[in-house]
């Protein structure tokens, strides 16, 4: 439904300040995650070369501070992300529900009751998952890779090149796996849509089911759909 996308775009625009704040916190966490191993390297180098002095305490203090900041910023980021996703879910459900109520009876002929039910529940929940889990994980992974590559090439170019080749091989394998999983996920979503339709029809026609003794037949149909999804 096109109006779903429009409502979601409006909700994103409404919460853009919070989204920008979360992105900044995400960048900060990744920068700190890169700096921490560098301080650790400095400490190990000083121990192995027997050049322990006052500077090691400064580096150690900076390392501990960095680790504390990683935890602190990470907690704030997670709280903000969860609050944003829950707020957006509430706003989206409210907007979709109000939109459904404002539709004319003629427009209901285009959609089955199970489709509307799916839009109000499953789709809205999927949007929450997108903003609370999927997008943060993707952004975090991308930023982590970028910052790690920068630090790798600063520390040792030769090792960085070897690491890049290995990562590229693993990335190609992972892309192949992701493509396969995407097809599986698409098929699973289709089966769940069929389950929702079956549930809606059974619920709306419960009297007919009882009257014609179709309970066993309906149970078999639903079990078949569950097995296909599995």
N, C-alpha and C positions, 0 to 999 in steps of 0.2 A: 504494500500500500504506500503510495507516494507521500501521503500526508504524514506517515510515520517518520520518514526521512526529514521532512520539513520541521516537524516538532522536535526531533532530536537535534537538528542543526541549531534551532532557537535555544534549546536547553544548553548546548555546548557554548554558544555565544554568551549566554547569561552567566555561565560559570567560568569564563575564560581567565579571570584573575587567579582563581584557585588552581586552574590547570597550569598556568604559567609558573605559579609558586611551586607546584609539585615537580615540574620539569627542572626548575632551578635547584631544588633539593636533590633531585636525581643526579644532576651533573656534579653537584658538590660531593655527594656520596662516592661517586666514581673517581673523582679527583683524589679524595682522601684514601680510597682503596689502592690507588696507584702510588701515592706518597708513602704510605705505611711500609710496604716492602723495601722501598729505597732506604728509609731510615734503618730498617733491620739489617740491610746489606752493609751499611756504614758501621754498625755495631759489630757485626761478625768480622768485617775486615780489620777493625781495630784490635779485636781479640786475637785473630790469627797472625797479625803482624807485630804483636806485642807493643802497640803504640797507645796503650791505655792511659788516658789523661783526664783532665777536667771536662774536655769536650765530649767525652763519651756519656757523661751524666746529662749534658744538655740534649744530646741526640736521643738518649733513652727517654728523657722527659717528653721530648717532642713526639717520639714514637707512641708512648702511652697516651698523650693528649690526642693524637690522631685517632687512635683506636677508640677512645671515649667519644670523640666527635662523630665517628662512623656510626656508633650505636645510637647516640643522641639524635643525629640528623635522620638516620634510618627509621627510628621510632616515630619522629614527627612526620616524615614522609608517608609512612604506613597509615598513621591516624588520619592524615589529610586525605589520602587516597580512598580509604574506607568511607570516610564522611562524605566525600564528593560522590562516590559511586552510589551510596545509599540515597543521597539527596536527589541525584539525577534519576535514579530508579523511581523514586516517589513522584517526582515531577512528570516523568514520562508516562507512568501509569495513569496519573491524574489527567494529563493532556489527552491520552488515547481514549480513556473512559468517557471524558467530556465530549470528545469528537464522535464517538460511537453513539452517544445519547442525542447528538445534534443531527445525525444522519436522517434522511427521509426514508420512509418505508420502502420506496422504490429502490433505493440504493442497497437495501438489505437483500434484495433478490440476487445481486451480483456475488455475494459471499455467503458461504454456509455458516451455520452457527459455530461449528468446530473451528473454522478459520479465524473467526472473530475471537473466540475463546483462546486460541493459540497466540494471536497478536497481543491480547491483554495480559497473558501470563508468561508463557515460555519465551516469546520474543523479547519482552521487557527484561526478563531475568538474564537473557543472553547479552543484552546491552550492558547490564551491570557487570557481568563477567568480563566483557570486553574492556571496560574502563578500570576495573579493579584488579584484574589479573593479566589479561593478554597484552594490552598496550604497555603497561609498566614493565613487564618482563622483556618485551621486544626492545623498548627504548633503553632499558638497563643493559641488555646484552650488547646492543650496538655501541653504546657509549663506552662500555667496558672494553670492547675490542679496539675501538679507536684509541683510547688512552693507553692501553697496554702496548699497542703497536708503536706509539710515539716513544714510550719509555724504553721498550726493547731496542729500538734503533739508536736511542741516545746512549744506552749502556754498552751494547756490543752489536755492531752491524752484522758480523758473520753469523752469530747465533740467531739474530733476528731473522736473517734470510732463511736459515734452516727451519726455524719455527714457523715462518710464513708458508713455506712449502708444505709442511706437515698439516698446518691448519687448513690450507686450501684443499688438500686431499680429503680431510675429514668433513669439510664444508660441502664438497660435492656429493659425498656419500649421504650426508644428512639431508641434502636437498632431495635426493632420490627417495629417501625414507619418508620425508614430509609430504612429497607428492602422493605417495601411496596412502599415507594416513589421511590426507585431505579427501581422497576418493571414498575412503571408509567412513569418514565423518559425514560426508554428504549423504551417503546411503543410510547411515544411522539416523540422520535428521529426517529423511523421507519416511523411514519406518515409524519414527516417533509421531510425525504428522498423521500417519494412518491410524496410530493408536489413539491419538486425540480425537480424530473423526469417529472412530469406532466407539470410543467412550461416550462422546457427545450424543451420537445416534442412539446408543443403548439406553442412556440416561433419559433422553427425550421420549423414547418409545418404550419405556419400562412396562406400561400397561399392556401393550401389544405383545411384548416378550412373555409376560405372564399368561396372557390369554391363549397364545399359540404354543406355549411350553417350549420356548426357544432358548432357554437358559444354557443348556448343554452345548447347543450349536454356537452361541455367542462366546461361551467360555473357550471353546475349541479355536474360534477365530482369533480371539485375543491372545491365547497361548501361542498360536502359530506366529503372530506378529512379534511377540516377545522373543521367540526362538530365532526368528529371522534377524532381529536387531542384535541379539547376542552373537 
